[in-house]
Amino acid sequence: MCVALIGGMDRLERDYEAEALKHGVELRVFTKTKTGLVTRLKAVDVMVMFTGKVSHQLKREAVSAAKSRSIPVIMVHSCGVCSLRECLQRLAASGQRDAGVSGCAGSCKDAHCRRAADRAVA
C-alpha cells in the first residue's frame, strides 16, 4: 500500500519513513509545496494530512488532487510520529486499501476516528 503524507515537520521525515517501513507501507512525504504534486500522487492509495503543519496552498492542492483521483484523506491535527503510527495501524487493521476515511471503516468508536471522519474529504 502506498500512503502520501502531506504536512508534518522536515526534521521528522526520516522518522515518518522508518515508521511506515515498520508497517510495510510505502510512504511519500510532502512537507512543502512542490511542483507537479498531482502527478506525484498518481499511485497513492490513501492520503494522511497533518493539518497543524501544512500550508494553506499545499492543503488546497492536495485536497484537490485527492478529489480528482478519489483518494481517501485522513486529516489529523497533530504531526508527531505517534499520530502517523496510529493512522497506519488503523489502515493495517482494516485490511483494505480503501478502508474509509478513518481506516477502520466506521466500526471503531474511538474519538480519533470520529474526529477524522468529521473532517474527511473523500
C-alpha positions, 0 to 999 in steps of 0.5 A: 500500500502506498500512503502520501503524507502531506504536512508534518515537520522536515526534521521528522521525515526520516522518522515518518519513513522508518515508521511506515517501513515498520508497517510495510507501507510505502510512504511519500512525504510532502512537507512543502509545496512542490511542483507537479504534486498531482502527478506525484500522487498518481499511485497513492492509495490513501492520503494522511494530512497533518493539518497543524503543519501544512500550508494553506496552498499545499492543503488546497492542492492536495485536497484537490488532487485527492478529489480528482483521483478519489483518494481517501484523506485522513486529516489529523491535527497533530504531526508527531510520529505517534499520530502517523503510527496510529493512522497506519495501524488503523489502515493495517487493521482494516485490511483494505486499501480503501478502508474509509476515511478513518481506516477502520471503516466506521466500526471503531468508536474511538474519538480519533476516528470520529474526529477524522471522519468529521473532517474527511474529504473523500 
